[in-house]
Amino acid sequence: MYDAWKDKLENPDDWVERTELRKILKMDGSPRCFNEWLNEIEALDDSYLYIQGTLETNETFNKVRIYNYINNKRSIKKREKRLKKGA
């Protein structure tokens, strides 16, 4: 099983706080959109791949995995939109 704590210790640069993640993703101007993405990720069965800790223990987020997740979801949405348009 994946160990987020161990990954955080081995790759500390990949794990950031919420405010830093929002800046990295360039979502400072759209907190609603940012929160929707985080809510979606938190609801995943494997959310431990993206988030370590709890609100009480200062959650940290894996910026690489979250960026890749959002990018993948957006790519799928664009692809589906193009396929719909072409059909």
Salt bridges, closest charged atoms under 4 A:
ASP7 OD2 - ARG65 NH1 3.77
GLU10 OE2 - LYS6 NZ 3.94
ASP28 OD1 - ARG22 NE 3.79
GLU36 OE2 - ARG32 NH1 2.59
GLU40 OE2 - LYS73 NZ 3.66
